[in-house]
């Protein structure tokens, strides 16, 4: 049995009253005041998340950006230094090793933030194909990641003297109390927000100041529970649920993160073929009509015919109904607005099919 890893702020979270659970091989704070309270605070004021479990990796050397662009799906030529980009690391068959954020530092340096459980696989794949002169290093414990999300997030960062005026997916290297902090206008909640990357061993200085500023703004510390309800309302994919080695970017509605005009990226031929033929299944949203909470791995039925399976499900604090993401067979010809049923422990739960997101995005 593998060791469960801890982030740099675990003791602080315990002192702040967090409950914990294992996620992606890491011990994570699940909630403080309660998931619904933390979710609503993020939508209306501001939430502070410690997501230091996320992976970090560095590709450095002559032509680093060019190499990463030949490997990952999105087109780095669309951005430049000071910008970040959502992208995917795929297999040649079009499966997804991971989805991640690429920070364009310079033509010779790309900083990556993959998911915790997939960092080693991403680093290994990049190392395997790297040309001479490039170094690819796993920087998992080099940086913490603190997410400040919600309409009052600029107020919180402003209280610390940190920059807030970047465009969406823009980043700035700044400093707080002598601690270097990379600040990026991004997040996983659908709200206006930022992710801060201070050094792992100095994260406490930044975190303590953020806790005070978030409290002064009327916000909440938020854990893994609220992170999941927020991203599900937005229809954002979670690797292992909506993306996997068996679930392609096209099936997960992530085709926008593919540079289709690029000459090369891992999985290009398979994904082009899938695009031309049309994906055999597609990620859809389900909104419960009756009472009931939806979960992952439940069968979706059109009448008596199975037409798909849920990939994530939760109770939406914003809509106050059960919601789910589901892969629905394209051949079933299920339309948005149509009602289907989900088999919840032998009981059919009526749901409306909708196109994600379930609530309006306010990221920009």
C-alpha positions in Angstrom: 0.0 0.0 0.0 1.5 3.4 -1.0 2.1 6.1 1.4 -0.4 8.9 1.7 1.4 12.2 1.2 0.8 15.5 3.0 1.1 19.1 1.8 3.1 21.8 3.4 0.2 23.3 5.3 -1.4 20.2 6.9 -0.8 21.3 10.5 -2.3 24.7 9.8 -5.4 23.1 8.4 -5.8 20.9 11.5 -5.6 24.0 13.7 -8.3 25.7 11.5 -10.6 22.7 12.0 -10.4 21.0 8.7 -11.7 17.5 8.1 -9.5 15.4 5.9 -9.7 12.6 3.2 -7.2 11.0 0.8 -7.4 12.2 -2.8 -4.9 11.3 -5.6 -2.5 9.9 -3.0 -2.5 13.0 -0.9 -4.2 13.9 2.4 -6.5 16.8 1.6 -8.7 19.1 3.6 -12.3 18.3 2.7 -14.2 21.0 4.5 -14.1 23.5 7.4 -17.4 25.3 7.8 -19.2 22.7 5.6 -19.2 22.2 1.8 -22.4 24.1 1.1 -21.2 27.1 3.1 -17.8 27.1 1.4 -19.4 26.6 -2.1 -21.8 29.6 -1.6 -19.0 31.8 -0.2 -16.9 31.1 -3.3 -19.9 32.1 -5.6 -20.8 35.2 -3.6 -17.7 36.5 -1.8 -14.4 34.5 -1.9 -13.1 31.0 -1.0 -9.5 30.0 -0.3 -8.4 26.6 -1.4 -5.1 24.8 -0.7 -4.4 22.7 -3.8 -0.7 22.1 -3.2 -1.2 18.4 -4.0 -1.3 19.4 -7.7 1.8 18.4 -9.6 4.5 20.7 -10.9 7.0 19.9 -13.6 9.6 22.0 -15.5 10.8 21.6 -19.1 13.9 23.6 -19.6 16.5 24.0 -22.4 16.9 25.2 -26.0 13.6 24.8 -27.8 11.6 23.8 -24.7 8.4 25.5 -25.9 8.8 24.0 -29.3 9.1 20.5 -27.8 6.2 20.8 -25.5 4.1 22.1 -28.4 4.9 19.0 -30.4 3.8 16.8 -27.5 0.7 18.4 -25.8 -2.5 19.1 -27.6 -3.1 22.8 -27.4 -1.1 25.2 -29.5 1.5 27.1 -27.4 2.0 29.4 -30.4 -1.3 31.1 -29.4 0.3 32.4 -26.2 3.7 33.7 -25.1 5.6 34.6 -21.9 3.3 35.7 -19.1 0.5 33.5 -20.3 -0.8 30.1 -19.3 -2.8 27.6 -21.3 -5.1 24.6 -20.6 -3.8 21.6 -22.5 -3.8 17.8 -22.6 -1.2 15.0 -22.6 -2.5 12.2 -24.8 -1.4 8.7 -25.9 -1.0 7.9 -29.6 -4.5 6.3 -29.4 -6.1 9.5 -28.2 -6.6 8.6 -24.6 -5.7 11.2 -22.0 -2.7 10.7 -19.7 -3.6 14.0 -18.0 -5.0 17.5 -18.4 -2.8 20.3 -17.2 -1.9 24.0 -17.2 1.2 25.0 -19.1 2.9 28.3 -18.1 4.9 29.9 -20.9 7.9 31.3 -19.1 10.1 31.7 -22.2 10.9 29.8 -25.4 13.4 27.8 -23.3 11.2 27.2 -20.2 7.7 25.8 -19.8 6.3 25.2 -16.3 3.5 22.6 -16.1 0.9 21.9 -13.4 -0.6 18.4 -13.9 -2.9 16.5 -11.6 -1.4 15.0 -8.5 -1.7 11.3 -9.4 -0.5 11.8 -12.9 2.6 13.9 -12.5 5.0 11.0 -12.7 3.3 9.7 -15.8 3.5 13.1 -17.6 7.1 13.6 -16.6 8.0 10.1 -17.8 6.3 10.6 -21.1 8.0 13.9 -21.7 11.4 12.5 -20.7 11.0 9.5 -23.0 10.6 11.6 -26.1 12.7 14.7 -25.2 15.5 15.7 -27.6 19.1 16.1 -26.3 19.7 19.3 -24.4 16.3 19.4 -22.6 15.8 18.7 -18.9 12.4 17.6 -17.6 12.2 17.6 -13.8 9.4 16.7 -11.3 8.9 19.8 -9.1 6.0 18.4 -7.1 7.3 19.5 -3.7 9.0 22.7 -5.0 5.8 24.8 -5.0 2.5 25.1 -3.1 -0.7 26.1 -4.9 -3.2 28.3 -3.2 -6.4 29.2 -5.1 -8.3 32.4 -4.2 -11.7 32.2 -6.0 -14.8 34.4 -6.1 -16.0 37.9 -6.8 -13.9 39.4 -3.9 -10.7 37.6 -4.9 -9.2 40.9 -6.3 -9.9 42.5 -3.0 -8.1 39.7 -1.1 -5.0 39.8 -3.3 -5.0 43.6 -3.2 -4.8 43.5 0.6 -1.5 41.6 0.2 -0.2 44.0 -2.4 -0.3 41.2 -5.1 -1.2 41.9 -8.7 -4.8 41.4 -9.9 -5.2 43.1 -13.3 -4.0 40.3 -15.6 -6.2 39.0 -18.4 -7.7 35.5 -17.9 -4.9 32.9 -18.0 -2.3 35.7 -17.7 0.3 35.4 -14.9 2.8 37.7 -13.1 5.8 36.8 -10.9 5.4 38.8 -7.8 6.5 38.9 -4.1 4.9 39.0 -0.7 6.9 39.6 2.5 10.1 38.5 0.7 8.5 35.3 -0.7 8.3 35.0 -4.5 4.8 34.2 -5.7 3.6 33.4 -9.2 0.1 34.7 -9.5 -2.2 33.5 -12.4 -5.7 34.5 -13.3 -7.2 31.0 -13.4 -9.0 28.5 -11.3 -11.3 25.5 -11.2 -14.6 27.1 -9.9 -16.1 29.1 -12.7 -15.5 32.3 -10.7 -13.1 35.2 -11.2 -10.1 33.9 -9.4 -6.4 33.4 -9.0 -3.9 30.6 -8.3 -0.8 31.5 -6.3 2.4 29.4 -6.4 4.8 30.2 -3.6 7.8 28.0 -2.7 6.7 24.8 -0.9 8.7 25.6 2.3 7.5 29.3 2.4 3.9 28.7 1.7 2.8 29.3 5.3 3.7 33.0 5.1 1.4 33.6 2.1 -1.3 31.2 3.4 -1.6 32.9 6.8 -2.0 36.4 5.2 -4.6 35.0 2.8 -6.6 33.5 5.7 -6.8 36.9 7.4 -7.6 38.7 4.2 -10.3 36.2 3.2 -11.9 36.5 6.6 -11.9 40.3 6.4 -13.7 40.0 3.0 -16.4 37.8 4.5 -15.2 34.7 2.7 -14.4 31.1 3.8 -11.6 28.6 3.8 -12.8 25.9 1.3 -11.9 22.2 0.9 -12.1 19.4 -1.6 -15.8 19.0 -1.2 -16.6 22.6 -2.4 -14.0 22.3 -5.1 -15.9 19.3 -6.5 -19.4 20.8 -6.3 -18.1 24.1 -7.9 -16.3 22.3 -10.8 -19.3 20.0 -11.4 -21.7 22.9 -11.7 -19.3 24.3 -14.3 -19.0 21.0 -16.2 -15.2 21.0 -15.8 -13.7 17.6 -16.3 -11.8 15.7 -13.6 -9.3 13.2 -14.8 -10.3 9.7 -13.9 -14.0 10.7 -14.3 -14.6 12.8 -17.4 -11.1 12.3 -19.0 -9.0 9.1 -18.9 -7.1 6.7 -21.1 -10.5 5.5 -22.3 -12.2 8.9 -22.5 -10.9 11.1 -25.3 -10.8 15.0 -25.2 -13.5 15.0 -27.9 -15.9 12.8 -25.8 -15.2 15.2 -22.9 -16.0 18.3 -24.9 -12.4 19.4 -24.7 -11.8 19.7 -28.4 -11.3 23.5 -28.0 -8.0 22.6 -26.2 -6.6 20.9 -29.3 -4.4 22.7 -31.8 -6.0 21.0 -34.9 -3.8 22.9 -37.3 -0.5 21.8 -35.7 1.7 19.4 -37.6 2.3 17.2 -34.6 1.1 16.4 -31.1 0.7 13.1 -29.3 -2.5 11.4 -30.4 -3.0 13.7 -33.4 -3.9 11.0 -36.0 -6.3 9.2 -33.7 -8.0 12.4 -32.6 -8.3 13.7 -36.2 -10.0 10.4 -37.2 -12.4 10.6 -34.2 -13.2 14.2 -35.1 -14.0 13.3 -38.7 -16.1 10.3 -37.7 -17.7 12.0 -34.7 -17.2 10.8 -31.1 -19.2 7.7 -30.2 -20.3 9.3 -26.9 -20.4 12.8 -25.6 -20.3 14.4 -22.2 -23.7 15.8 -21.3 -25.3 17.4 -18.2 -28.1 15.9 -16.2 -30.3 17.9 -13.9 -32.6 15.9 -11.6 -36.3 16.6 -12.0 -37.3 14.7 -8.9 -35.7 14.4 -5.5 -32.4 12.5 -5.3 -28.6 12.8 -5.4 -26.7 11.7 -8.4 -23.3 10.0 -8.2 -20.7 8.6 -10.6 -21.0 5.2 -12.4 -24.9 5.1 -12.6 -26.7 3.9 -15.7 -28.6 6.4 -17.8 -31.7 5.1 -19.5 -33.9 6.4 -22.3 -37.0 4.5 -21.5 -35.8 1.0 -20.8 -32.7 1.3 -23.0 -29.3 2.0 -21.4 -27.8 5.0 -23.3 -24.9 6.1 -21.0 -23.2 6.3 -17.6 -22.7 9.1 -15.2 -19.1 10.2 -14.6 -19.6 12.6 -11.7 -22.6 13.6 -9.6 -23.5 15.8 -6.7 -26.1 18.0 -5.1 -25.8 21.5 -6.6 -25.9 24.2 -3.8 -26.6 26.8 -6.5 -29.5 25.0 -8.2 -30.6 23.1 -5.1 -31.1 19.9 -7.2 -29.0 16.8 -8.0 -26.8 17.3 -11.0 -24.4 14.9 -12.9 -22.1 14.7 -15.9 -22.6 11.7 -18.1 -21.2 10.1 -21.2 -24.2 9.6 -23.5 -24.0 7.4 -26.6 -24.2 9.5 -29.8 -26.2 6.8 -31.5 -29.0 7.2 -28.9 -29.9 10.6 -30.4 -30.7 12.1 -27.0 -31.5 15.8 -27.3 -30.9 18.6 -24.9 -34.1 19.3 -23.0 -35.1 15.6 -23.2 -35.9 13.7 -20.1 -34.1 10.5 -19.3 -33.8 8.4 -16.1 -30.9 7.4 -14.0 -30.8 4.1 -12.1 -30.1 5.2 -8.5 -29.8 1.9 -6.5 -32.7 0.4 -8.4 -34.8 3.5 -8.3 -35.3 5.5 -11.5 -34.6 9.2 -11.0 -36.0 11.5 -13.8 -33.5 14.0 -15.2 -33.4 16.7 -17.9 -30.5 16.5 -20.3 -28.7 19.9 -20.5 -25.5 21.2 -22.1 -22.9 22.1 -19.4 -22.3 24.4 -17.6 -25.2 24.3 -15.2 -24.5 27.9 -14.0 -23.0 30.9 -15.8 -19.2 31.1 -15.9 -17.7 34.3 -14.5 -14.0 33.5 -15.0 -13.3 36.4 -17.2 
